[in-house]
């Protein structure tokens, strides 16, 4: 059951002390038993999460419209996308021969189908204004999904209100969606929708959307360790964990893995049935060499080290090692420590646990990427407030409030700064590395299942 020793935990954190060794480093936090201050109750009764979300969406709609109308569109990959789709429309099924102005096609087949539809709607890609408004809709739809995720995790707490405001303030994110039209944003939308469906216990449908996200761009695979973790613990089961219930759990996991694989086979069938090796090699190109000039996170390295295969192997080893270490803290938690009771005596994983496991898996992968390009910001921006709040205690008094604000603002501000420096510099790359490893370290030492109310 959820841990209820909240008051001692809060006092310990407010004095800057580490949790007692007798308490797991990663643990579930129940909704505080103490009543929220009257002024906060009055605020949330008048400014409900629904009303607040509507206000944010209205402001976002106005802002996005002004950006489209007032700021010039920047061509980066849109024309290349259209050229790659044109080859497919004209009958080419060998992935090696599908190319655009920026090089060969390196995305799975669902990318082609989606951008084929966009090509048709935008008059072969010529109507950029219409495309921008389509991506504005994608941006707003993603905001709605993320708001819903944060509400399920934080409810009416201060974390919810702060998070959805902060998530609407990024200059670079607005640019990636409505001034650059990157396919990364579509992948992000589909995976966030999958996580929301997982939070609502729609596991099979969620698996379809997760696989669809991977089918647009393979970066969705960074979520895979976390998604597997919630599959293994994400089904209602009996309190006694009998052999029968464990078998049922395994069947549930295998079914969802099958759904993921089946969708990949279906969307790739036109290519798998003709040039299978070409499709598998190019759509999930694991040996791709990135250009040094575009890197955001390693500009302080000499180019010779950056492109050296050994450096890539070191980062891959670090990625795997950190995943294994965190497995013992989060993925390895026994289910009864992070569940809440259902109506009929069953137990379910908390929304905070599912969101944290999925987003943390992705963030660990981001931290150890061989290179981060500007559009990769959309891969994890939506998860940053939740991950940061997972490491912060409830502020008690002005001193704690200032500490929380400093940590939250420092990490969010550092990442945002780095993605807004173009071209990247050794200093900006250093800033993003400090922000990433600070958050990763805090998750290791102070991480907890999100969902605790803030005063």
C-alpha positions, 0 to 999 in steps of 0.5 A: 500500500502507499506510504503514509508517513508523510509528515516526518518525510516533509520535515526531513526534506525541509532541513535538506537531509537525505531520507532514512536508509530504512525507507526506500529511495524511490517510494510512493507518496500518498495524498497528504493527510493534512488539509490544504490551506483554506486559501488554496482550497478556495482558489481551486474551487474557483479556478478549477483545473478544467477552467485553468486548462481552458484558459491556458489553451485559449491563450496558447491558441492566440499565441500560436496564431500570432506566431504563424501570422507574424513570424516567418516559416523556416524551411528545414526538413519539410521539403525533404519529407515531401520528396521522400513521400513523392518517391513512395507515391510514385511506386518505389518500395526499396527504402534505399531509393527513398531520398530527400534533399537532406539524405535517405529516408530513415523513418519507419513506414507510418511516417510515409503514410502520415506525410502522404496525407499531409502532402495531399492536404497541403497541395503537394506540400506547397501550402505551408500556411495550411501545414502550419495550422495543422501542426498548431492543432497537433501542438494544442492536442498534445497540450490537452493530453499532457494536461490530462496526464498531469491532472491524473498524477497531481490532481488539484495540487500546486504541481499541476498548475505550475506544470501546465503554465511552464509547459506553455512558455518554451520558445523552442517548442513552439518553433519546433511545432509550428515553424519547423513542422518536424515529425518528432512532434507527431511521435511525441503526440502519439506516445503521450496519448499512449501513456494517458491510455495506460493511466486509464487502464486501456492497455491494449489501445495504449499499446497500439498508439505506442507502437504507432509512435515508434512507427513514425520515428524510432526515438520512441524506443527510448520508452521501451524499458519503462513501458515493459516495466508497466506492462509487467506490473500494470494489470489489476491482480489479486493481493496474494499474487498467486501463481495464477495471477502471475501467469495472467500478468505474463499473458497480459504482457505478452499480449501487449508486446504482440500488439506492438509487434503486429502493428509494426508488421502491418505498417511495414508490410508493403516494404517487408514483402518486397525489400525487407532487409532494406526496410529494416536497415534504413527505417531503424538505422542504428549505425547512423552517423550524425553531423557534429555541427548540429549537436546541442549536447556535445559541442565541448568535445573535439569533433574527432572524439564525437564521431569516434565509434568508441565514444558511441559505445561508451555512451551506450554502456552508460545508458544500459548501466543506468537503466539497470541501476534504476531498475532496482529503485523503480522497476524493481519495487514490489507492486504492493508498495506502489498501488492503490486499492480498487473497488473489488479488492484488486490493486492497480499501479498508481498514475504517478508510478506509470508516468514516472517509469515511462518518462524516466526511461525516456529521459535516461536515454536522452541523457546518454544520446550520442547527439541531441539535435534541436528537434529532439527537445520535443522528445522529453520537454513534456516530462521535465516538470513531472520528473523534477517534481518527483525529486522535490519535497513539499515546501514548508515556509518561504525558505523551502519555497525558494529552494524548490523554485531554484531547483525547478527553475535552474533545471528547466531554465538550463535546458531551455537556454541550451536549446535556444543557443544557435549554433550551440557552443561549448558553454551551452552544451555544458549547461544542458549536461549539467541540467541533465545530470543534476536531474538524473542525480536528484532522481537517484537520491531523492526520487519518489513516486509523484502525486504528493500535494504541495501547500 
